Each structure stands twice: as C-alpha cells, then as structure tokens.
Amino acid sequence: HKARFVLIGSGNPEEGELRPQLLDRFGLSVEVRTPREIADRVEIMRRCAAHDADSATFAAQWAEEDDRILHQIARGQKRLPKMDVPDDVLNDAARLCSAIGVDGLRGELTLMRAARAYAALKGAKAVRREHLLHVAPLALRHRLRRDILDESGSTARIERAIAEHFS
C-alpha cells in the first residue's frame, strides 16, 4: 500500500489526550512501550553499543536482513493491486468497528486498507479475517472514546471485542 507519512507529533498520554476529531484523521497508531524482558533490554544496549562503535560494520552485519525485508515489501507492493477483500471480511470490519463504537467510517476504511497491505506483505492472495484482526489495534485503538469506567487501555478493549465477536 503506497503511503505518504507526515509526522504531526508525538505525545505522552499522561500529559493529556488529543481531540477525537484530530485522532480520527490519523490512519494507523503505534504504541511504543519500554521492553519489560531483561534479555530484550540487554540486546538493545548491545546493538546500540555496536552501532556507536562502528556504524559501517553494524550496517553491513544487518544488510542481508534489510535486503530481505525490502524484497518482501516490494513483492507485497506488486500484489496489492490484485488483492481481493471478500465480503465476509468487509462484514467483519464493520462488525468490529460497530462493536467497539467507532464513529464514522474512517475506521473501517483504514482497517480494510491496512488489512490489504498486511495480506499482500504476507503473500496472501486475498485478505482473510486473520489479517484484519492483526492490524485492528493499529487502525482502531486511537479512534475509541475514553471510558472512565474501564481502566484498560484501548488495545485491551479491542482485543476483548475481538475475543467476544470472533472467537
């Protein structure tokens, strides 16, 4: 899926939320969290130290993996125009957005586009429910209204809705 990215800003939820009308204009939202596993934290420190010590060697060490990912993306881009989205998957998208109370249709449209791109990246011939549900938190979490009675985060609310409606 061809995309143009414009970084509007980043924020800390503890400092206040953006208005829902603005959040709805974002396509996908990524939550960045500090890793909890000690091994992951140590690996990050090792990689940062290796990069700081010799960035050219570090880049060469990861070049094959970078190339593999770039080829996977290029193959996905070629598949995307032929990617079929069956009506049952469109129905799933509408049901999920309705179940979690997403206003408007941007949620469904973004969810469908992201599911198509993910399915193409994975080499599928058509979008399946699993593709849709995989990208649902990215496409929908920032579109939810805050529920003061529900202390769980928006990702947990989406996962709960998926479990209720699709398990």
SEMIVO-839961 format. One record per residue: residue number from 0; x negated, y, z of N, C-alpha, C in turn; residue in three letters. Coordinates in nm, 3 decimals, decimal comma. Each point is the difference from the previous one (the first is absolute). Example, Ala and Ser with C-alpha at 12.3 -4.5 7.8 and 13.67 -1.06 7.14 Angstrom:
2
+-----+---------+---------+---------+---------+---------+---------+---------+---------+---------+-----+
!   i !      nX !      nY !      nZ !     caX !     caY !     caZ !      cX !      cY !      cZ !  aa !
+-----+---------+---------+---------+---------+---------+---------+---------+---------+---------+-----+
!   0 !  -1,319 !  -0,569 !   0,780 !   0,089 !   0,119 !   0,000 !  -0,090 !   0,120 !   0,000 ! ALA !
!   1 !   0,035 !   0,105 !  -0,072 !  -0,082 !   0,119 !   0,006 !   0,077 !   0,109 !   0,073 ! SER !
+-----+---------+---------+---------+---------+---------+---------+---------+---------+---------+-----+
END
This chain:
167
+-----+---------+---------+---------+---------+---------+---------+---------+---------+---------+-----+
!   i !      nX !      nY !      nZ !     caX !     caY !     caZ !      cX !      cY !      cZ !  aa !
+-----+---------+---------+---------+---------+---------+---------+---------+---------+---------+-----+
!   0 !  -0,085 !  -0,117 !   0,000 !   0,085 !   0,117 !   0,000 !  -0,089 !   0,123 !   0,000 ! HIS !
!   1 !   0,008 !   0,079 !  -0,105 !  -0,078 !   0,122 !  -0,004 !   0,049 !   0,092 !   0,111 ! LYS !
!   2 !  -0,093 !   0,058 !   0,068 !   0,036 !   0,088 !   0,110 !  -0,092 !   0,121 !   0,003 ! ALA !
!   3 !   0,055 !   0,111 !   0,039 !  -0,078 !   0,121 !   0,023 !   0,011 !   0,029 !   0,149 ! ARG !
!   4 !  -0,114 !   0,016 !   0,065 !   0,000 !   0,022 !   0,142 !  -0,034 !   0,144 !   0,031 ! PHE !
!   5 !   0,075 !   0,059 !   0,091 !  -0,029 !   0,132 !   0,052 !   0,007 !  -0,014 !   0,152 ! VAL !
!   6 !  -0,111 !   0,023 !   0,066 !  -0,001 !  -0,008 !   0,145 !   0,059 !   0,128 !   0,055 ! LEU !
!   7 !   0,114 !  -0,012 !   0,062 !   0,067 !   0,117 !   0,056 !  -0,054 !   0,028 !   0,139 ! ILE !
!   8 !  -0,029 !  -0,101 !   0,074 !  -0,054 !   0,019 !   0,134 !   0,010 !  -0,128 !   0,080 ! GLY !
!   9 !  -0,060 !   0,003 !   0,115 !   0,011 !  -0,112 !   0,091 !   0,033 !   0,056 !   0,137 ! SER !
!  10 !   0,053 !  -0,084 !   0,083 !   0,040 !   0,051 !   0,130 !   0,001 !  -0,107 !   0,105 ! GLY !
!  11 !   0,015 !   0,043 !   0,119 !   0,008 !  -0,087 !   0,115 !   0,143 !   0,007 !   0,052 ! ASN !
!  12 !   0,073 !  -0,113 !   0,003 !   0,140 !   0,003 !   0,044 !   0,020 !   0,062 !   0,138 ! PRO !
!  13 !  -0,101 !  -0,009 !   0,085 !   0,013 !   0,059 !   0,133 !   0,010 !   0,152 !  -0,005 ! GLU !
!  14 !  -0,044 !   0,057 !  -0,113 !   0,004 !   0,146 !  -0,015 !   0,130 !   0,047 !  -0,063 ! GLU !
!  15 !   0,091 !  -0,092 !  -0,031 !   0,129 !   0,037 !  -0,058 !   0,019 !  -0,064 !  -0,136 ! GLY !
!  16 !   0,123 !  -0,019 !  -0,036 !   0,037 !  -0,065 !  -0,125 !   0,022 !   0,104 !  -0,110 ! GLU !
!  17 !  -0,022 !  -0,042 !  -0,123 !   0,036 !   0,083 !  -0,115 !   0,151 !  -0,010 !  -0,020 ! LEU !
!  18 !   0,056 !   0,098 !  -0,065 !   0,145 !  -0,001 !  -0,026 !   0,036 !  -0,116 !  -0,092 ! ARG !
!  19 !   0,115 !  -0,063 !   0,023 !   0,042 !  -0,113 !  -0,084 !   0,009 !   0,036 !  -0,149 ! PRO !
!  20 !   0,040 !   0,124 !  -0,030 !   0,012 !   0,042 !  -0,139 !  -0,137 !  -0,002 !  -0,069 ! GLN !
!  21 !  -0,106 !   0,030 !   0,073 !  -0,135 !  -0,004 !  -0,056 !  -0,050 !  -0,144 !  -0,008 ! LEU !
!  22 !   0,022 !  -0,078 !   0,105 !  -0,044 !  -0,139 !   0,002 !   0,061 !  -0,080 !  -0,114 ! LEU !
!  23 !   0,123 !   0,031 !  -0,035 !   0,069 !  -0,073 !  -0,107 !  -0,067 !   0,021 !  -0,135 ! ASP !
!  24 !  -0,078 !   0,107 !  -0,013 !  -0,068 !   0,029 !  -0,126 !  -0,127 !  -0,083 !  -0,017 ! ARG !
!  25 !  -0,051 !  -0,058 !   0,109 !  -0,116 !  -0,087 !  -0,007 !   0,042 !  -0,133 !  -0,060 ! PHE !
!  26 !  -0,081 !  -0,056 !  -0,089 !   0,031 !  -0,132 !  -0,055 !  -0,028 !  -0,108 !   0,102 ! GLY !
!  27 !  -0,126 !  -0,023 !   0,028 !  -0,041 !  -0,104 !   0,093 !  -0,070 !   0,063 !   0,119 ! LEU !
!  28 !   0,010 !  -0,066 !   0,112 !  -0,063 !   0,049 !   0,122 !  -0,083 !  -0,113 !   0,060 ! SER !
!  29 !  -0,121 !   0,034 !   0,038 !  -0,091 !  -0,099 !   0,057 !  -0,028 !   0,037 !   0,145 ! VAL !
!  30 !   0,014 !  -0,096 !   0,088 !  -0,037 !   0,021 !   0,140 !  -0,145 !  -0,043 !   0,017 ! GLU !
!  31 !  -0,080 !   0,089 !   0,055 !  -0,140 !  -0,031 !   0,026 !  -0,015 !  -0,014 !   0,151 ! VAL !
!  32 !  -0,043 !  -0,117 !   0,041 !  -0,016 !  -0,027 !   0,143 !  -0,142 !  -0,046 !   0,027 ! ARG !
!  33 !  -0,045 !   0,024 !   0,121 !  -0,131 !  -0,047 !   0,043 !   0,007 !  -0,152 !   0,016 ! THR !
!  34 !  -0,096 !  -0,072 !  -0,057 !   0,001 !  -0,146 !   0,016 !  -0,009 !  -0,039 !   0,148 ! PRO !
!  35 !   0,072 !  -0,105 !   0,037 !  -0,001 !  -0,046 !   0,139 !  -0,099 !  -0,115 !   0,021 ! ARG !
!  36 !  -0,025 !  -0,076 !  -0,106 !  -0,089 !  -0,115 !   0,013 !  -0,145 !   0,048 !   0,009 ! GLU !
!  37 !  -0,071 !  -0,051 !   0,099 !  -0,140 !   0,038 !   0,021 !  -0,084 !  -0,033 !  -0,123 ! ILE !
!  38 !   0,020 !  -0,117 !  -0,058 !  -0,078 !  -0,040 !  -0,118 !   0,019 !   0,099 !  -0,115 ! ALA !
!  39 !   0,121 !   0,049 !  -0,020 !   0,026 !   0,097 !  -0,106 !  -0,072 !   0,132 !   0,028 ! ASP !
!  40 !   0,003 !   0,044 !   0,124 !  -0,066 !   0,125 !   0,037 !  -0,151 !  -0,010 !  -0,020 ! ARG !
!  41 !  -0,056 !  -0,115 !   0,038 !  -0,144 !  -0,022 !  -0,015 !  -0,037 !  -0,003 !  -0,148 ! VAL !
!  42 !   0,082 !  -0,066 !  -0,082 !  -0,028 !  -0,005 !  -0,145 !   0,003 !   0,139 !  -0,062 ! GLU !
!  43 !   0,092 !   0,083 !   0,042 !   0,006 !   0,138 !  -0,050 !  -0,129 !   0,074 !   0,036 ! ILE !
!  44 !  -0,044 !  -0,016 !   0,123 !  -0,125 !   0,066 !   0,041 !  -0,118 !  -0,051 !  -0,082 ! MET !
!  45 !  -0,006 !  -0,131 !  -0,025 !  -0,109 !  -0,057 !  -0,080 !   0,001 !   0,058 !  -0,142 ! ARG !
!  46 !   0,116 !   0,004 !  -0,060 !   0,009 !   0,051 !  -0,137 !  -0,036 !   0,149 !  -0,008 ! ARG !
!  47 !   0,046 !   0,077 !   0,097 !  -0,034 !   0,143 !   0,001 !  -0,151 !   0,019 !   0,015 ! CYS !
!  48 !  -0,060 !  -0,078 !   0,089 !  -0,145 !   0,009 !   0,020 !  -0,075 !  -0,040 !  -0,128 ! ALA !
!  49 !   0,047 !  -0,106 !  -0,067 !  -0,064 !  -0,044 !  -0,124 !   0,011 !   0,108 !  -0,108 ! ALA !
!  50 !   0,116 !   0,063 !  -0,009 !   0,019 !   0,107 !  -0,099 !  -0,089 !   0,119 !   0,033 ! HIS !
!  51 !  -0,006 !   0,037 !   0,127 !  -0,083 !   0,114 !   0,040 !  -0,148 !  -0,027 !  -0,026 ! ASP !
!  52 !  -0,041 !  -0,124 !   0,019 !  -0,141 !  -0,035 !  -0,017 !  -0,043 !   0,002 !  -0,147 ! ALA !
!  53 !   0,088 !  -0,050 !  -0,089 !  -0,036 !  -0,009 !  -0,142 !   0,128 !  -0,014 !  -0,082 ! ASP !
!  54 !   0,055 !   0,112 !  -0,039 !   0,129 !  -0,001 !  -0,069 !  -0,007 !  -0,071 !  -0,136 ! SER !
!  55 !  -0,112 !   0,009 !  -0,069 !  -0,012 !  -0,067 !  -0,130 !   0,003 !  -0,152 !   0,016 ! ALA !
!  56 !  -0,071 !  -0,051 !   0,097 !   0,001 !  -0,145 !   0,025 !   0,138 !  -0,045 !   0,046 ! THR !
!  57 !   0,063 !   0,080 !   0,084 !   0,134 !  -0,032 !   0,047 !   0,097 !  -0,008 !  -0,118 ! PHE !
!  58 !  -0,005 !   0,099 !  -0,088 !   0,087 !   0,001 !  -0,119 !  -0,027 !  -0,120 !  -0,088 ! ALA !
!  59 !  -0,126 !  -0,036 !  -0,018 !  -0,036 !  -0,116 !  -0,083 !   0,052 !  -0,129 !   0,063 ! ALA !
!  60 !  -0,005 !  -0,008 !   0,131 !   0,049 !  -0,118 !   0,071 !   0,149 !  -0,022 !  -0,022 ! GLN !
!  61 !   0,076 !   0,108 !  -0,012 !   0,145 !  -0,008 !  -0,016 !   0,047 !   0,017 !  -0,144 ! TRP !
!  62 !  -0,093 !   0,016 !  -0,094 !   0,036 !   0,027 !  -0,140 !   0,084 !  -0,111 !  -0,061 ! ALA !
!  63 !  -0,035 !  -0,125 !   0,026 !   0,077 !  -0,112 !  -0,056 !   0,143 !   0,000 !   0,051 ! GLU !
!  64 !   0,019 !   0,024 !   0,128 !   0,135 !   0,006 !   0,058 !   0,077 !   0,119 !  -0,055 ! GLU !
!  65 !  -0,067 !   0,115 !  -0,013 !   0,063 !   0,117 !  -0,060 !   0,046 !  -0,030 !  -0,143 ! ASP !
!  66 !  -0,085 !  -0,064 !  -0,079 !   0,034 !  -0,034 !  -0,139 !   0,119 !  -0,096 !  -0,005 ! ASP !
!  67 !   0,002 !  -0,098 !   0,090 !   0,112 !  -0,095 !   0,005 !   0,132 !   0,073 !   0,025 ! ARG !
!  68 !  -0,001 !   0,093 !   0,092 !   0,121 !   0,076 !   0,032 !   0,040 !   0,090 !  -0,117 ! ILE !
!  69 !  -0,098 !   0,065 !  -0,062 !   0,031 !   0,086 !  -0,116 !   0,060 !  -0,080 !  -0,114 ! LEU !
!  70 !  -0,051 !  -0,121 !  -0,026 !   0,056 !  -0,086 !  -0,105 !   0,141 !  -0,045 !   0,036 ! HIS !
!  71 !   0,023 !  -0,030 !   0,126 !   0,134 !  -0,039 !   0,044 !   0,099 !   0,115 !  -0,022 ! GLN !
!  72 !  -0,041 !   0,121 !   0,031 !   0,085 !   0,117 !  -0,021 !   0,027 !   0,021 !  -0,148 ! ILE !
!  73 !  -0,103 !  -0,012 !  -0,084 !   0,017 !   0,018 !  -0,145 !   0,096 !  -0,104 !  -0,057 ! ALA !
!  74 !  -0,011 !  -0,125 !   0,044 !   0,093 !  -0,104 !  -0,046 !   0,143 !   0,032 !   0,045 ! ARG !
!  75 !   0,014 !   0,048 !   0,122 !   0,132 !   0,038 !   0,050 !   0,061 !   0,114 !  -0,080 ! GLY !
!  76 !  -0,083 !   0,098 !  -0,036 !   0,048 !   0,112 !  -0,081 !   0,052 !  -0,047 !  -0,135 ! GLN !
!  77 !  -0,066 !  -0,100 !  -0,059 !   0,045 !  -0,053 !  -0,129 !   0,132 !  -0,076 !   0,015 ! LYS !
!  78 !   0,018 !  -0,068 !   0,112 !   0,123 !  -0,077 !   0,022 !   0,120 !   0,088 !   0,034 ! ARG !
!  79 !  -0,025 !   0,115 !   0,059 !   0,108 !   0,082 !   0,055 !   0,113 !   0,033 !  -0,098 ! LEU !
!  80 !  -0,029 !   0,040 !  -0,124 !   0,111 !   0,034 !  -0,090 !   0,095 !  -0,117 !  -0,028 ! PRO !
!  81 !  -0,050 !  -0,123 !   0,011 !   0,084 !  -0,117 !  -0,027 !   0,062 !  -0,059 !   0,126 ! LYS !
!  82 !  -0,025 !   0,062 !   0,115 !   0,044 !  -0,055 !   0,128 !   0,152 !   0,012 !   0,013 ! MET !
!  83 !   0,063 !  -0,114 !   0,015 !   0,146 !  -0,007 !   0,013 !   0,039 !   0,009 !   0,148 ! ASP !
!  84 !   0,107 !   0,075 !   0,027 !   0,054 !   0,007 !   0,136 !   0,142 !  -0,058 !  -0,006 ! VAL !
!  85 !   0,017 !  -0,124 !   0,043 !   0,132 !  -0,063 !  -0,006 !   0,102 !   0,073 !   0,087 ! PRO !
!  86 !   0,126 !  -0,013 !  -0,037 !   0,107 !   0,065 !   0,074 !   0,005 !  -0,041 !   0,146 ! ASP !
!  87 !  -0,034 !  -0,126 !   0,031 !   0,005 !  -0,041 !   0,141 !  -0,105 !   0,074 !   0,083 ! ASP !
!  88 !  -0,113 !   0,036 !  -0,060 !  -0,102 !   0,076 !   0,072 !   0,046 !   0,146 !   0,017 ! VAL !
!  89 !   0,064 !   0,055 !  -0,103 !   0,056 !   0,135 !   0,013 !   0,106 !   0,002 !   0,110 ! LEU !
!  90 !   0,080 !  -0,105 !   0,006 !   0,102 !  -0,012 !   0,104 !  -0,067 !  -0,008 !   0,138 ! ASN !
!  91 !  -0,109 !  -0,075 !   0,010 !  -0,074 !  -0,008 !   0,127 !  -0,050 !   0,138 !   0,043 ! ASP !
!  92 !  -0,051 !   0,077 !  -0,095 !  -0,051 !   0,134 !   0,032 !   0,113 !   0,088 !   0,053 ! ALA !
!  93 !   0,113 !  -0,003 !  -0,067 !   0,114 !   0,081 !   0,045 !   0,050 !  -0,046 !   0,136 ! ALA !
!  94 !   0,007 !  -0,131 !   0,021 !   0,046 !  -0,053 !   0,130 !  -0,093 !   0,042 !   0,113 ! ARG !
!  95 !  -0,130 !  -0,009 !  -0,024 !  -0,097 !   0,036 !   0,103 !   0,010 !   0,149 !   0,033 ! LEU !
!  96 !   0,002 !   0,084 !  -0,101 !   0,009 !   0,144 !   0,023 !   0,129 !   0,037 !   0,072 ! CYS !
!  97 !   0,108 !  -0,064 !  -0,037 !   0,127 !   0,023 !   0,068 !  -0,005 !  -0,047 !   0,145 ! SER !
!  98 !  -0,061 !  -0,115 !   0,023 !  -0,006 !  -0,057 !   0,135 !  -0,079 !   0,088 !   0,097 ! ALA !
!  99 !  -0,104 !   0,065 !  -0,049 !  -0,082 !   0,082 !   0,090 !   0,041 !   0,148 !  -0,002 ! ILE !
! 100 !   0,101 !   0,033 !  -0,081 !   0,055 !   0,135 !   0,001 !  -0,079 !   0,103 !  -0,076 ! GLY !
! 101 !  -0,062 !  -0,039 !  -0,111 !  -0,074 !   0,095 !  -0,082 !   0,099 !   0,087 !  -0,076 ! VAL !
! 102 !  -0,015 !   0,132 !   0,013 !   0,087 !   0,094 !  -0,073 !  -0,050 !   0,015 !  -0,143 ! ASP !
! 103 !   0,093 !   0,020 !  -0,092 !  -0,035 !   0,022 !  -0,139 !  -0,048 !  -0,127 !  -0,068 ! GLY !
! 104 !  -0,052 !   0,016 !  -0,121 !  -0,046 !  -0,114 !  -0,079 !  -0,151 !  -0,003 !  -0,022 ! LEU !
! 105 !  -0,072 !   0,099 !   0,051 !  -0,145 !  -0,001 !  -0,018 !  -0,064 !  -0,123 !   0,061 ! ARG !
! 106 !   0,056 !  -0,048 !   0,111 !  -0,053 !  -0,119 !   0,064 !   0,005 !  -0,120 !  -0,092 ! GLY !
! 107 !   0,117 !  -0,025 !  -0,060 !   0,015 !  -0,113 !  -0,092 !  -0,091 !   0,014 !  -0,122 ! GLU !
! 108 !  -0,005 !   0,122 !  -0,055 !  -0,082 !   0,021 !  -0,119 !  -0,148 !  -0,021 !   0,029 ! LEU !
! 109 !  -0,047 !   0,053 !   0,111 !  -0,140 !  -0,019 !   0,037 !  -0,027 !  -0,146 !   0,031 ! THR !
! 110 !   0,091 !  -0,064 !   0,070 !  -0,016 !  -0,141 !   0,035 !  -0,009 !  -0,086 !  -0,126 ! LEU !
! 111 !   0,086 !   0,027 !  -0,098 !  -0,002 !  -0,075 !  -0,125 !  -0,132 !   0,022 !  -0,075 ! MET !
! 112 !  -0,043 !   0,126 !  -0,009 !  -0,124 !   0,030 !  -0,073 !  -0,121 !  -0,065 !   0,068 ! ARG !
! 113 !  -0,004 !   0,008 !   0,132 !  -0,112 !  -0,060 !   0,073 !   0,002 !  -0,152 !  -0,013 ! ALA !
! 114 !   0,118 !  -0,060 !   0,003 !   0,010 !  -0,146 !  -0,014 !  -0,044 !  -0,044 !  -0,139 ! ALA !
! 115 !   0,036 !   0,077 !  -0,103 !  -0,045 !  -0,031 !  -0,136 !  -0,152 !   0,007 !  -0,010 ! ARG !
! 116 !  -0,058 !   0,104 !   0,056 !  -0,146 !   0,016 !  -0,006 !  -0,069 !  -0,112 !   0,077 ! ALA !
! 117 !   0,053 !  -0,035 !   0,116 !  -0,061 !  -0,107 !   0,080 !   0,011 !  -0,135 !  -0,071 ! TYR !
! 118 !   0,116 !  -0,028 !  -0,058 !   0,019 !  -0,125 !  -0,073 !  -0,096 !  -0,008 !  -0,119 ! ALA !
! 119 !  -0,016 !   0,112 !  -0,072 !  -0,092 !   0,004 !  -0,114 !  -0,143 !  -0,023 !   0,048 ! ALA !
! 120 !  -0,037 !   0,063 !   0,111 !  -0,134 !  -0,018 !   0,056 !  -0,026 !  -0,145 !   0,036 ! LEU !
! 121 !   0,102 !  -0,068 !   0,050 !  -0,014 !  -0,139 !   0,042 !   0,012 !  -0,099 !  -0,116 ! LYS !
! 122 !   0,027 !   0,049 !  -0,121 !   0,005 !  -0,087 !  -0,116 !   0,134 !  -0,067 !  -0,025 ! GLY !
! 123 !   0,104 !   0,047 !   0,065 !   0,133 !  -0,059 !  -0,018 !   0,061 !   0,045 !  -0,132 ! ALA !
! 124 !   0,095 !  -0,078 !  -0,049 !   0,071 !   0,037 !  -0,124 !   0,125 !   0,084 !   0,030 ! LYS !
! 125 !   0,052 !  -0,014 !   0,121 !   0,118 !   0,076 !   0,042 !  -0,013 !   0,032 !   0,148 ! ALA !
! 126 !   0,069 !   0,104 !   0,040 !   0,001 !   0,038 !   0,141 !   0,087 !  -0,100 !   0,076 ! VAL !
! 127 !  -0,052 !  -0,044 !   0,113 !   0,076 !  -0,090 !   0,087 !   0,022 !   0,068 !   0,135 ! ARG !
! 128 !   0,091 !  -0,057 !   0,075 !   0,032 !   0,054 !   0,132 !  -0,127 !   0,018 !   0,085 ! ARG !
! 129 !  -0,091 !  -0,095 !  -0,007 !  -0,122 !   0,009 !   0,082 !  -0,081 !   0,125 !  -0,033 ! GLU !
! 130 !  -0,001 !   0,041 !  -0,126 !  -0,071 !   0,123 !  -0,038 !   0,069 !   0,121 !   0,061 ! HIS !
! 131 !   0,131 !   0,001 !  -0,011 !   0,080 !   0,111 !   0,053 !  -0,021 !   0,013 !   0,151 ! LEU !
! 132 !   0,008 !  -0,110 !   0,071 !  -0,011 !   0,005 !   0,145 !  -0,143 !   0,034 !   0,044 ! LEU !
! 133 !  -0,098 !  -0,035 !  -0,080 !  -0,139 !   0,032 !   0,033 !  -0,024 !   0,151 !   0,000 ! HIS !
! 134 !   0,058 !   0,071 !  -0,095 !  -0,024 !   0,144 !  -0,012 !   0,104 !   0,084 !   0,075 ! VAL !
! 135 !   0,104 !  -0,064 !   0,053 !   0,108 !   0,074 !   0,066 !  -0,049 !   0,096 !   0,109 ! ALA !
! 136 !  -0,087 !  -0,042 !   0,091 !  -0,044 !   0,097 !   0,101 !  -0,069 !   0,123 !  -0,060 ! PRO !
! 137 !  -0,080 !  -0,019 !  -0,104 !  -0,069 !   0,113 !  -0,064 !   0,098 !   0,099 !  -0,063 ! LEU !
! 138 !   0,107 !  -0,054 !  -0,058 !   0,095 !   0,083 !  -0,074 !   0,109 !   0,060 !   0,089 ! ALA !
! 139 !   0,025 !  -0,061 !   0,116 !   0,118 !   0,039 !   0,077 !  -0,026 !   0,055 !   0,139 ! LEU !
! 140 !  -0,111 !  -0,035 !   0,064 !  -0,017 !   0,035 !   0,142 !   0,012 !   0,149 !   0,027 ! ARG !
! 141 !  -0,045 !   0,083 !  -0,089 !   0,004 !   0,145 !   0,023 !   0,136 !   0,061 !  -0,037 ! HIS !
! 142 !   0,092 !  -0,081 !  -0,050 !   0,132 !   0,048 !  -0,037 !   0,104 !  -0,024 !   0,109 ! ARG !
! 143 !  -0,041 !  -0,068 !   0,107 !   0,094 !  -0,031 !   0,107 !   0,019 !   0,119 !   0,092 ! LEU !
! 144 !   0,122 !   0,015 !   0,047 !   0,027 !   0,102 !   0,101 !  -0,049 !  -0,052 !   0,134 ! ARG !
! 145 !  -0,052 !   0,088 !   0,081 !  -0,044 !  -0,040 !   0,134 !   0,118 !  -0,044 !   0,082 ! ARG !
! 146 !  -0,017 !  -0,111 !   0,068 !   0,103 !  -0,052 !   0,090 !  -0,055 !   0,012 !   0,141 ! ASP !
! 147 !   0,053 !   0,094 !   0,077 !  -0,054 !   0,024 !   0,134 !   0,025 !  -0,117 !   0,094 ! ILE !
! 148 !   0,094 !  -0,087 !  -0,034 !   0,029 !  -0,116 !   0,083 !  -0,087 !  -0,119 !  -0,038 ! LEU !
! 149 !  -0,073 !   0,010 !  -0,109 !  -0,084 !  -0,109 !  -0,047 !  -0,145 !   0,046 !   0,005 ! ASP !
! 150 !  -0,076 !  -0,052 !   0,095 !  -0,139 !   0,043 !   0,016 !  -0,094 !  -0,064 !  -0,100 ! GLU !
! 151 !   0,046 !  -0,102 !  -0,072 !  -0,088 !  -0,066 !  -0,097 !  -0,025 !   0,094 !  -0,117 ! SER !
! 152 !  -0,113 !  -0,017 !  -0,064 !  -0,035 !   0,082 !  -0,115 !   0,086 !  -0,033 !  -0,120 ! GLY !
! 153 !  -0,009 !   0,082 !  -0,103 !   0,082 !  -0,019 !  -0,119 !  -0,036 !  -0,129 !  -0,073 ! SER !
! 154 !  -0,127 !  -0,041 !   0,004 !  -0,038 !  -0,126 !  -0,064 !   0,070 !  -0,116 !   0,068 ! THR !
! 155 !   0,005 !   0,001 !   0,132 !   0,068 !  -0,107 !   0,074 !   0,149 !  -0,002 !  -0,032 ! ALA !
! 156 !   0,060 !   0,115 !  -0,019 !   0,143 !   0,005 !  -0,035 !   0,024 !  -0,060 !  -0,138 ! ARG !
! 157 !  -0,090 !   0,026 !  -0,094 !   0,014 !  -0,058 !  -0,134 !  -0,020 !  -0,151 !   0,007 ! ILE !
! 158 !  -0,100 !  -0,044 !   0,072 !  -0,024 !  -0,144 !   0,014 !   0,119 !  -0,070 !   0,066 ! GLU !
! 159 !   0,061 !   0,064 !   0,097 !   0,120 !  -0,056 !   0,065 !   0,115 !  -0,011 !  -0,100 ! ARG !
! 160 !   0,019 !   0,101 !  -0,081 !   0,106 !  -0,003 !  -0,102 !  -0,026 !  -0,109 !  -0,103 ! ALA !
! 161 !  -0,126 !  -0,017 !  -0,039 !  -0,036 !  -0,106 !  -0,095 !   0,032 !  -0,136 !   0,060 ! ILE !
! 162 !  -0,037 !  -0,020 !   0,126 !   0,026 !  -0,128 !   0,066 !   0,150 !  -0,027 !   0,011 ! ALA !
! 163 !   0,078 !   0,103 !   0,029 !   0,146 !  -0,017 !   0,014 !   0,069 !  -0,029 !  -0,133 ! GLU !
! 164 !  -0,044 !   0,065 !  -0,106 !   0,073 !  -0,008 !  -0,127 !  -0,058 !  -0,096 !  -0,102 ! HIS !
! 165 !  -0,127 !  -0,042 !   0,019 !  -0,063 !  -0,080 !  -0,105 !  -0,063 !  -0,130 !   0,052 ! PHE !
! 166 !   0,020 !  -0,034 !   0,124 !  -0,059 !  -0,124 !   0,052 !   0,101 !  -0,112 !  -0,001 ! SER !
+-----+---------+---------+---------+---------+---------+---------+---------+---------+---------+-----+
END
